[in-house]
Amino acid sequence: AMEQHLEDFLVKNWARTSIGKEFDIFTDEGELVGQQYQTDTGPIDILAISKDQKRLLVIELKRGRASDIVVGQIARYIGYIKDEIATKGQSVDGAIIALEDDQRIRRALSTIPNVKFYRYRISFKLEPA
């Protein structure tokens, strides 16, 4: 459930994120289809396209600590997008967004320069009415 809340929050607040300044969530014929984008290797949490249409971005969200297993997962999604969606001249990158990482995932990602890791932070504040 936490992963779904994170995804919904990110999509709702897309324009306010650093990624949203450079990318739009993928659309097809004007319809937003980039959230839970279906592939033959499973659903991509968010598929985005750069504002200049030259780059596609596969985003995988993890609710807590991301393990190095997610590197294989995002590589499969990137492969699918390269084969099935990207047009000639479009590059495909990846982004993993999680609360924490560890040395294993950092080492795995060090071999894949087109995949970046982002940490999310949650801030919740109650104020008296």
C-alpha positions in Angstrom: 0.0 0.0 0.0 2.8 2.4 0.8 4.3 2.0 -2.7 0.9 2.8 -4.2 0.6 5.9 -2.0 4.1 7.0 -3.1 3.3 6.5 -6.7 0.0 8.4 -6.5 1.6 11.2 -4.6 4.4 11.5 -7.1 2.0 11.5 -10.1 -0.2 14.2 -8.4 2.8 16.4 -7.6 4.8 15.6 -10.7 5.3 19.2 -11.8 6.9 20.0 -8.4 9.5 17.3 -8.6 13.0 17.6 -10.0 12.2 14.9 -12.5 8.9 16.6 -13.5 10.8 19.8 -14.5 12.5 17.8 -17.3 10.0 15.0 -18.0 6.3 14.5 -18.6 4.4 11.4 -17.7 4.0 9.4 -20.9 0.8 9.8 -22.9 -0.7 8.1 -25.9 -3.0 10.1 -28.1 -3.5 12.6 -25.3 -4.3 9.9 -22.7 -2.1 9.6 -19.6 -0.8 6.0 -19.8 2.5 6.3 -18.1 1.4 5.2 -14.6 1.5 1.4 -14.2 2.5 1.1 -17.9 2.0 -2.5 -18.9 4.8 -4.5 -20.5 5.4 -8.2 -21.1 7.8 -8.2 -18.1 5.4 -6.6 -15.7 4.1 -3.1 -15.1 6.4 -0.1 -15.0 5.5 2.2 -12.1 5.9 5.3 -14.1 7.0 5.8 -17.7 8.0 9.4 -18.6 9.2 11.2 -21.7 11.5 14.3 -21.8 9.9 17.6 -22.7 12.0 17.6 -25.9 10.8 14.0 -26.7 14.3 12.7 -27.0 14.5 10.5 -23.9 12.2 8.0 -22.2 12.5 7.4 -18.5 11.5 4.2 -16.7 10.8 4.9 -13.0 10.7 2.1 -10.4 9.5 2.9 -6.9 10.3 1.0 -3.8 8.6 1.7 -0.4 11.6 1.1 1.8 15.2 0.0 1.2 15.9 -0.9 -2.5 17.8 -4.2 -3.0 20.1 -4.9 -5.9 17.3 -7.1 -7.3 15.6 -4.0 -8.6 18.5 -3.4 -10.9 17.6 -6.5 -12.9 13.9 -5.4 -12.8 14.6 -2.0 -14.2 17.0 -3.4 -16.8 14.2 -5.6 -18.1 11.8 -2.6 -18.3 14.4 -0.5 -20.1 15.0 -3.3 -22.6 11.2 -3.6 -23.3 10.9 0.2 -23.8 14.0 0.2 -26.1 12.5 -2.7 -28.2 8.8 -1.8 -28.2 8.3 2.0 -27.6 11.4 4.1 -28.3 11.7 5.5 -31.7 14.9 5.9 -33.7 17.2 8.4 -31.8 15.4 8.2 -28.5 17.4 7.1 -25.5 16.0 5.2 -22.6 17.1 5.8 -19.0 16.0 4.5 -15.6 15.4 5.9 -12.2 15.0 4.0 -8.9 13.2 5.9 -6.2 13.4 4.4 -2.7 13.7 5.4 1.0 17.1 3.9 1.4 19.8 2.1 -0.6 22.8 0.0 0.4 26.3 -0.9 -0.9 25.0 -3.8 -3.0 22.7 -1.6 -5.1 25.2 1.2 -5.3 27.8 -1.3 -6.7 25.2 -2.7 -9.2 24.2 0.8 -10.3 27.8 1.8 -10.7 27.9 -0.4 -13.8 24.8 1.0 -15.4 25.4 4.7 -16.0 21.9 5.4 -17.4 20.1 4.5 -14.2 20.0 6.9 -11.3 19.0 6.4 -7.7 16.8 8.9 -5.8 15.9 8.9 -2.2 12.5 10.1 -1.1 11.8 11.8 2.2 8.4 12.0 3.9 7.4 14.9 5.9 4.1 15.0 7.8 3.0 17.9 10.0 -0.1 18.5 12.1 -1.0 22.0 13.0 -3.8 23.1 15.4 -6.8 24.6 13.6 
